Amino acid sequence: MIVARWHRPMNRSLPLLLKRNSPFNVVGAGLLIVASTYGLSRYTYGLFVPAIRHDFDLDQATVGAIGSASYLGYLLATLVSPLLVRRFSPRLPIIVGGMTATLGMLMIALACNPMWLALGVTLAGCSPGLAYPPLSDAIKQLCRAEKQSRYYAIINSGTSFGVMVSGPLALIAGPRWQLAWLCFAFIALIATLWNLLIMPGYTRAEGNKKSADKEHSGSSRDCQEPMLVLLKRKLKDGAVRRLLLGALLFGLVTSVYWTFLLN
């Protein structure tokens, strides 16, 4: 009787943590993938520019070109991610994003010449464009409506946590900056595996049902509309144009800041 009472609270709490849609799994996995892809893969390059310039003997133009390639990869991945969600499920682009973050940061850590460094930075830069957009769809499938906004707000703070981790590691690593990138790659690997376990994927029956719903719903036009046609239609809206202009100006300013942060 005593043993049964002793184990009862543990038996009740353990299944809660193992549930795919538990707050611990949804918020934890989402927060870690955002921290890995945005906070580490995309925004950490500038922190290591002085050490990287010293080891590879890079000039200012080359450093900026490598940073720009990262942003180009992010832009292209952002365009591809919605197509993957539409064709497959939120899980696929999230996992692919985590894998590109892991592989890209591993390439940076093991780079022996500027070419491999540039490839690693570019690949790592693609990761947030793949992993971040599908998170909203995944949260909608995993959580009740009243919890979605709260969970999404917490997950969005993952970028700050990633930068908080990268800053001290950059100072500690110093000239041995490759060790820091190995740690970043390991964090991204953990995030990828965690999301692989909990993120929703469509079964064949769900995919057939979704296709049937699109065919009989009024929203099928937006879902099936080609991206260029959709973009042209949205650009006719003045509010959308102002929003895009603000995002462009913000990106121009922050890209310089993050690329040459400590240089």
FENJOPE-V203282 format. One record per residue. SS is DSSP state (A for helix, B for strand, O for the rest). PHI is phi in whole degrees, -180 to 180 (* if undefined). Layout:
# FENJOPE-V203282
ss->SS phi->PHI
ss->SS phi->PHI
This chain:
# FENJOPE-V203282
ss->O phi->*
ss->A phi->-66
ss->A phi->-65
ss->A phi->-63
ss->A phi->-67
ss->A phi->-67
ss->A phi->-89
ss->A phi->-62
ss->A phi->-62
ss->A phi->-66
ss->A phi->-67
ss->A phi->-79
ss->A phi->-82
ss->A phi->-63
ss->A phi->-60
ss->A phi->-64
ss->A phi->-72
ss->A phi->-80
ss->O phi->-65
ss->O phi->-62
ss->O phi->-100
ss->O phi->-70
ss->A phi->-56
ss->A phi->-61
ss->A phi->-73
ss->A phi->-65
ss->A phi->-70
ss->A phi->-64
ss->A phi->-67
ss->A phi->-64
ss->A phi->-62
ss->A phi->-71
ss->A phi->-71
ss->A phi->-69
ss->A phi->-62
ss->A phi->-74
ss->A phi->-84
ss->A phi->-85
ss->A phi->-65
ss->A phi->-101
ss->A phi->-66
ss->A phi->-95
ss->O phi->-99
ss->O phi->-92
ss->A phi->-55
ss->A phi->-62
ss->A phi->-65
ss->A phi->-106
ss->A phi->-57
ss->A phi->-58
ss->A phi->-68
ss->A phi->-66
ss->A phi->-60
ss->A phi->-67
ss->A phi->-74
ss->A phi->-104
ss->O phi->54
ss->O phi->-97
ss->O phi->-89
ss->A phi->-61
ss->A phi->-65
ss->A phi->-67
ss->A phi->-60
ss->A phi->-67
ss->A phi->-65
ss->A phi->-65
ss->A phi->-63
ss->A phi->-66
ss->A phi->-62
ss->A phi->-62
ss->A phi->-71
ss->A phi->-65
ss->A phi->-61
ss->A phi->-63
ss->A phi->-63
ss->A phi->-65
ss->A phi->-66
ss->A phi->-64
ss->A phi->-75
ss->A phi->-79
ss->A phi->-56
ss->A phi->-61
ss->A phi->-66
ss->A phi->-68
ss->A phi->-64
ss->A phi->-66
ss->A phi->-84
ss->O phi->-120
ss->O phi->-166
ss->A phi->-61
ss->A phi->-62
ss->A phi->-60
ss->A phi->-65
ss->A phi->-65
ss->A phi->-69
ss->A phi->-62
ss->A phi->-62
ss->A phi->-65
ss->A phi->-68
ss->A phi->-67
ss->A phi->-63
ss->A phi->-62
ss->A phi->-67
ss->A phi->-63
ss->A phi->-70
ss->A phi->-67
ss->A phi->-64
ss->A phi->-63
ss->A phi->-65
ss->A phi->-102
ss->O phi->-62
ss->O phi->-111
ss->O phi->-154
ss->A phi->-60
ss->A phi->-65
ss->A phi->-66
ss->A phi->-61
ss->A phi->-63
ss->A phi->-64
ss->A phi->-65
ss->A phi->-64
ss->A phi->-66
ss->A phi->-64
ss->A phi->-63
ss->A phi->-66
ss->A phi->-70
ss->A phi->-60
ss->A phi->-68
ss->A phi->-66
ss->A phi->-84
ss->A phi->-83
ss->O phi->-77
ss->O phi->-57
ss->O phi->-75
ss->A phi->-62
ss->A phi->-64
ss->A phi->-65
ss->A phi->-64
ss->A phi->-65
ss->A phi->-62
ss->A phi->-80
ss->A phi->-93
ss->O phi->-122
ss->O phi->-72
ss->A phi->-59
ss->A phi->-70
ss->A phi->-103
ss->A phi->-63
ss->A phi->-64
ss->A phi->-66
ss->A phi->-64
ss->A phi->-65
ss->A phi->-64
ss->A phi->-67
ss->A phi->-62
ss->A phi->-62
ss->O phi->-76
ss->A phi->-60
ss->A phi->-59
ss->A phi->-63
ss->A phi->-65
ss->A phi->-63
ss->A phi->-67
ss->A phi->-62
ss->A phi->-77
ss->A phi->-69
ss->A phi->-59
ss->A phi->-61
ss->A phi->-66
ss->A phi->-64
ss->A phi->-70
ss->A phi->-69
ss->A phi->-68
ss->O phi->58
ss->O phi->-69
ss->O phi->-94
ss->A phi->-66
ss->A phi->-62
ss->A phi->-64
ss->A phi->-63
ss->A phi->-69
ss->A phi->-65
ss->A phi->-63
ss->A phi->-62
ss->A phi->-64
ss->A phi->-66
ss->A phi->-62
ss->A phi->-64
ss->A phi->-64
ss->A phi->-61
ss->A phi->-61
ss->A phi->-65
ss->A phi->-64
ss->A phi->-63
ss->A phi->-68
ss->A phi->-62
ss->A phi->-78
ss->A phi->-115
ss->O phi->-71
ss->O phi->-76
ss->O phi->-128
ss->O phi->-80
ss->O phi->-81
ss->A phi->-62
ss->A phi->-66
ss->A phi->-67
ss->A phi->-65
ss->A phi->-66
ss->A phi->-65
ss->A phi->-64
ss->A phi->-64
ss->A phi->-67
ss->A phi->-64
ss->A phi->-66
ss->A phi->-68
ss->A phi->-104
ss->O phi->-109
ss->O phi->-75
ss->O phi->-89
ss->A phi->-65
ss->A phi->-63
ss->A phi->-68
ss->A phi->-72
ss->A phi->-99
ss->O phi->-67
ss->O phi->-57
ss->A phi->-63
ss->A phi->-65
ss->A phi->-66
ss->A phi->-63
ss->A phi->-64
ss->A phi->-62
ss->A phi->-68
ss->A phi->-70
ss->A phi->-70
ss->O phi->-73
ss->O phi->-84
ss->A phi->-62
ss->A phi->-64
ss->A phi->-66
ss->A phi->-64
ss->A phi->-65
ss->A phi->-65
ss->A phi->-66
ss->A phi->-64
ss->A phi->-63
ss->A phi->-65
ss->A phi->-65
ss->A phi->-64
ss->A phi->-63
ss->A phi->-66
ss->A phi->-63
ss->A phi->-71
ss->A phi->-70
ss->A phi->-64
ss->A phi->-66
ss->A phi->-63
ss->A phi->-73
ss->A phi->-75
ss->O phi->-116
ss->O phi->-56
ss->O phi->-111
ss->O phi->-81
